[in-house]
Amino acid sequence: MRRNTGLSFLAAAILIVAGCGYALVGKGSVLPDHIQSVAINAFENRTTRPEIEQRVTEEVAREFSQRGRYRIVSDPQKADAVLDGAIESWSTRPVQFSSSGRATRVETVVTLQATLRETASDEILWSQSRLMFREQYDVQEEGEYFDEETLALDDIARGAAGTLVSSILEGF
């Protein structure tokens, strides 16, 4: 009798959880079903930092492709939706100093905005502004030069792309 009660309780719990809208992350989408292809326009660079828009655009396209549900097309006229974006700001600032006052750790901050529009109706499907991403890195000792800032921007671009695509697809 106890065994049947336990099994009944377990079955009820499974049914309740299954009906609560839980799903695997990255597998769902809040976009309309008729959206099958997306064009990703090059992000606009409104900063003084060269190449940042290229890195973000490439990473967003890569992230969309990896998710596998949408076809990425180069011609916005042949897409069901178009993603436009801009790098709004870029800054670096020292956050840690040596005893001599020299910066030993620097933080890079990038702010961007993006909008996904349906091509046929020009309706905004998703939009987000002031998305802020940060990365810190150590400054090399004098005499050695390695462009840590560029590596930090690559990390920011990957993180921004992951966050942006997840937000678009999962409605977060």
C-alpha positions as CSV (number, residue, x, y, z in Angstrom):
1,M,0.0,0.0,0.0
2,R,2.8,2.4,0.9
3,R,4.6,1.6,-2.3
4,N,1.5,2.4,-4.4
5,T,1.1,5.7,-2.5
6,G,4.8,6.6,-3.1
7,L,4.5,5.8,-6.8
8,S,1.3,7.8,-7.1
9,F,2.9,10.8,-5.4
10,L,6.0,10.5,-7.7
11,A,3.8,10.3,-10.8
12,A,1.8,13.3,-9.7
13,A,4.9,15.3,-9.0
14,I,6.3,14.5,-12.5
15,L,3.1,15.5,-14.1
16,I,3.0,18.8,-12.2
17,V,6.6,19.7,-13.0
18,A,6.1,18.7,-16.7
19,G,3.1,21.1,-16.9
20,C,4.9,24.0,-15.4
21,G,6.6,25.2,-18.6
22,Y,10.1,23.9,-17.8
23,A,12.2,23.3,-20.9
24,L,15.8,22.8,-21.8
25,V,17.7,26.1,-22.1
26,G,18.6,27.0,-25.6
27,K,15.9,24.8,-27.2
28,G,12.9,27.1,-27.1
29,S,12.1,30.4,-28.7
30,V,9.7,33.2,-28.1
31,L,9.9,34.3,-31.7
32,P,6.9,33.6,-34.0
33,D,7.0,30.3,-35.8
34,H,7.1,31.8,-39.2
35,I,10.5,33.4,-38.5
36,Q,12.9,30.9,-40.1
37,S,15.8,33.1,-41.3
38,V,17.6,36.0,-39.8
39,A,20.0,38.5,-41.4
40,I,22.5,40.0,-39.1
41,N,23.6,43.5,-40.2
42,A,27.1,44.7,-39.2
43,F,26.9,46.4,-35.8
44,E,27.5,50.1,-36.0
45,N,30.5,51.3,-34.1
46,R,29.8,54.6,-32.2
47,T,33.1,54.4,-30.3
48,T,36.7,55.3,-31.0
49,R,37.8,51.7,-30.6
50,P,38.4,50.1,-34.1
51,E,37.3,46.6,-34.9
52,I,35.0,46.2,-31.9
53,E,31.8,46.1,-34.1
54,Q,33.4,43.4,-36.3
55,R,34.1,41.2,-33.3
56,V,30.6,41.5,-31.9
57,T,28.9,41.0,-35.3
58,E,30.9,37.9,-36.0
59,E,30.2,36.4,-32.6
60,V,26.5,37.1,-32.8
61,A,26.3,35.4,-36.2
62,R,28.3,32.4,-34.8
63,E,26.1,32.1,-31.8
64,F,22.9,32.2,-33.9
65,S,24.4,29.6,-36.2
66,Q,25.3,27.3,-33.3
67,R,21.8,27.4,-31.9
68,G,20.7,25.7,-35.2
69,R,17.1,26.7,-35.4
70,Y,17.4,29.7,-37.7
71,R,19.1,30.1,-41.0
72,I,21.5,33.0,-41.2
73,V,21.3,34.8,-44.5
74,S,23.4,37.7,-45.8
75,D,20.6,39.5,-47.7
76,P,18.1,41.3,-45.4
77,Q,15.5,41.2,-48.2
78,K,15.6,37.4,-48.1
79,A,15.3,37.2,-44.3
80,D,12.2,36.8,-42.2
81,A,13.9,39.0,-39.5
82,V,16.8,41.4,-39.4
83,L,19.0,42.1,-36.4
84,D,20.6,45.6,-36.2
85,G,22.8,46.7,-33.4
86,A,25.3,49.3,-32.3
87,I,28.3,49.5,-30.0
88,E,27.3,52.5,-27.9
89,S,30.3,52.9,-25.7
90,W,33.7,51.5,-24.9
91,S,35.9,52.4,-22.0
92,T,38.9,51.2,-20.1
93,R,39.9,52.1,-16.6
94,P,42.5,50.9,-14.1
95,V,41.0,49.0,-11.2
96,Q,44.2,47.9,-9.4
97,F,47.5,49.6,-8.8
98,S,51.0,48.6,-7.8
99,S,52.7,50.2,-4.8
100,S,54.4,52.6,-7.2
101,G,51.0,53.7,-8.6
102,R,51.3,51.8,-11.9
103,A,48.0,50.1,-13.1
104,T,48.3,46.4,-12.8
105,R,44.7,45.5,-13.6
106,V,42.4,47.2,-16.1
107,E,38.7,46.8,-16.8
108,T,37.1,47.2,-20.2
109,V,33.4,48.0,-20.4
110,V,31.4,47.8,-23.6
111,T,27.7,48.9,-23.9
112,L,25.6,47.9,-26.9
113,Q,22.0,47.9,-28.1
114,A,20.3,45.7,-30.6
115,T,16.9,45.4,-32.3
116,L,15.3,42.4,-34.1
117,R,12.6,43.4,-36.6
118,E,10.3,41.3,-38.7
119,T,11.1,42.0,-42.4
120,A,7.5,41.8,-43.7
121,S,5.8,44.1,-41.2
122,D,8.8,46.0,-39.8
123,E,7.4,45.0,-36.3
124,I,10.0,45.0,-33.5
125,L,10.2,41.4,-32.2
126,W,12.9,42.1,-29.6
127,S,14.9,45.2,-28.6
128,Q,17.3,45.9,-25.9
129,S,19.5,48.9,-25.1
130,R,22.2,49.5,-22.6
131,L,23.5,46.0,-22.6
132,M,26.7,46.3,-20.6
133,F,29.6,43.8,-20.6
134,R,32.8,44.0,-18.6
135,E,36.1,42.2,-18.6
136,Q,39.1,42.7,-16.4
137,Y,42.7,41.8,-17.3
138,D,46.2,42.1,-15.9
139,V,48.6,44.6,-17.4
140,Q,51.9,43.0,-18.4
141,E,55.2,44.1,-16.7
142,E,57.1,46.8,-18.5
143,G,59.3,45.4,-21.3
144,E,56.8,42.8,-22.3
145,Y,54.0,43.6,-24.7
146,F,50.9,41.5,-25.2
147,D,47.6,43.1,-26.3
148,E,45.4,41.9,-23.4
149,E,42.8,44.5,-24.3
150,T,42.2,42.8,-27.6
151,L,41.8,39.5,-25.8
152,A,39.4,41.1,-23.4
153,L,37.3,42.5,-26.3
154,D,37.2,39.0,-27.8
155,D,35.9,37.7,-24.4
156,I,33.4,40.5,-24.2
157,A,32.2,39.9,-27.8
158,R,31.6,36.2,-27.0
159,G,29.8,37.0,-23.8
160,A,27.7,39.7,-25.4
161,A,26.7,37.4,-28.3
162,G,25.7,34.6,-26.0
163,T,23.6,36.9,-23.8
164,L,22.1,38.7,-26.8
165,V,21.1,35.5,-28.6
166,S,19.8,33.9,-25.4
167,S,17.7,37.0,-24.7
168,I,16.2,37.0,-28.2
169,L,15.5,33.3,-28.4
170,E,14.4,32.7,-24.8
171,G,12.8,36.0,-24.0
172,F,15.0,36.9,-21.1
